[in-house]
Amino acid sequence: MSAIHEEFDVDRRPEDVWAYVTDPSHLPEWQLSAIAAEQLDDRPFGLGSRVRVTRHMGRREMPMTMECTEFNPQHSWSVHGIDGPVRGMFHAELTPLDDGRRTHVTMDLDFEGHGIGKLLLPLVVRPQARKEMPRNERLLKDKLEHTAA
């Protein structure tokens, strides 16, 4: 079980949800702590892709590199942090609802600390993530339901 687990339904087709959430350029639009996201390779996002994400963490801006470790098109994906003192582990799944007219989204987030990151996890990172994740869910749902396909 992950440290943070969220589930919600979106009034949008799974293909539309997939296209939006697996495009790293959209991260700052629906993740409150994300300031910037840039894919580091020149191919479509998929297994092995790396993305540099800069986030607000407490009072600091921290760049981190995430690598896609699972990519099951239209269904699930995972990314894992590969550098920095705090490394996120994110997994998401999409399940079609109502004959594919709506989507059930499941998101799991956890972290591992390295060096000073072991101290930051309980003091800053996990509390901020627990507060932010439900807000990110609402932002994502709103973006998906109120943006043209």
C-alpha positions in Angstrom: 0.0 0.0 0.0 1.3 3.4 -0.9 1.7 6.4 1.5 -1.0 8.3 -0.4 -3.8 6.8 -2.4 -6.5 8.7 -4.3 -9.3 7.5 -6.5 -11.9 9.6 -8.5 -14.1 9.5 -11.5 -13.8 11.8 -14.5 -16.5 12.7 -17.0 -14.1 12.1 -19.9 -13.1 9.2 -22.1 -10.0 7.2 -21.0 -8.2 8.1 -24.2 -8.5 11.8 -23.4 -7.5 11.3 -19.8 -4.5 9.2 -20.9 -3.3 11.8 -23.5 -3.4 14.6 -20.9 -1.9 12.9 -17.9 0.9 11.2 -19.7 2.1 14.5 -21.3 4.7 15.8 -18.9 4.2 19.4 -20.2 0.8 19.4 -18.4 2.2 18.6 -14.9 2.4 22.2 -13.7 -1.3 22.7 -14.8 -2.6 20.2 -12.3 0.1 19.5 -9.7 0.4 22.5 -7.3 4.0 21.9 -6.3 5.2 21.5 -9.9 6.8 24.7 -11.3 8.1 23.2 -14.5 8.4 19.8 -16.3 10.6 19.0 -19.3 11.0 15.7 -21.0 14.7 15.0 -21.4 14.5 12.8 -24.5 13.1 13.5 -28.0 10.7 10.7 -28.4 7.0 10.2 -27.3 6.7 9.7 -23.5 6.9 6.0 -22.7 8.9 3.3 -20.9 12.4 4.7 -20.1 11.5 8.3 -20.7 13.0 10.8 -18.3 11.4 14.0 -17.2 13.0 16.8 -15.2 10.4 18.3 -12.8 11.1 21.3 -10.6 8.9 21.5 -7.5 8.3 23.7 -4.5 9.3 21.8 -1.5 8.8 23.8 1.7 10.5 27.1 0.9 12.8 25.7 -1.8 12.6 24.8 -5.4 14.0 21.4 -6.1 14.7 19.9 -9.5 14.3 16.1 -9.8 14.5 13.6 -12.5 11.7 11.0 -12.9 11.9 7.9 -15.1 9.0 6.0 -16.6 9.3 2.5 -15.2 5.9 1.1 -16.4 3.9 2.1 -19.5 0.8 0.2 -20.4 -0.9 2.4 -23.0 -4.5 3.6 -22.1 -4.3 1.7 -18.8 -1.4 2.4 -16.4 2.0 4.0 -15.9 4.6 4.5 -13.2 7.4 6.9 -12.7 10.2 6.8 -10.2 12.6 9.4 -9.0 16.2 8.7 -9.9 18.1 11.5 -8.3 18.0 13.9 -5.3 17.5 13.4 -1.6 13.7 12.7 -2.0 12.6 10.3 -4.8 9.0 9.9 -5.6 7.3 6.7 -6.7 4.1 7.4 -8.6 1.7 4.8 -10.1 -1.6 5.5 -11.8 -4.3 3.4 -13.5 -7.3 4.3 -15.7 -10.4 2.2 -15.8 -13.2 2.8 -18.4 -16.7 3.4 -17.0 -20.0 3.7 -18.7 -18.9 2.0 -21.9 -15.8 4.2 -22.2 -17.6 7.5 -21.7 -16.1 8.1 -18.3 -12.9 7.1 -16.5 -12.0 5.9 -13.0 -8.5 7.2 -12.0 -6.4 5.6 -9.3 -3.2 7.3 -8.1 -0.6 6.0 -5.6 2.3 8.1 -4.4 5.1 7.2 -2.1 8.7 8.4 -1.5 12.1 7.2 -0.5 14.7 9.3 1.2 18.4 9.4 0.6 20.8 11.2 2.9 19.0 14.3 4.2 15.9 13.2 2.4 15.3 10.6 5.2 14.8 13.6 7.6 12.8 15.6 5.1 10.2 12.9 4.4 8.3 13.0 7.7 8.9 16.7 8.3 8.1 18.3 5.0 7.6 16.0 2.1 4.8 13.6 3.2 2.8 16.3 5.0 2.9 18.5 1.9 2.1 15.6 -0.4 -0.9 14.5 1.8 -2.2 18.0 1.7 -1.6 18.6 -2.0 -2.7 15.3 -3.5 -6.5 15.7 -3.0 -6.2 19.3 -4.4 -4.3 18.0 -7.4 -7.0 15.4 -7.9 -9.6 18.2 -8.0 -7.5 20.3 -10.4 -7.0 17.4 -12.7 -10.7 16.5 -12.7 -11.6 20.1 -13.4 -9.0 20.5 -16.2 -10.2 17.3 -17.9 -13.9 18.0 -17.6 -13.8 21.6 -18.7 -11.3 21.5 -21.5 -12.2 20.6 -25.1 -11.0 17.2 -26.4 
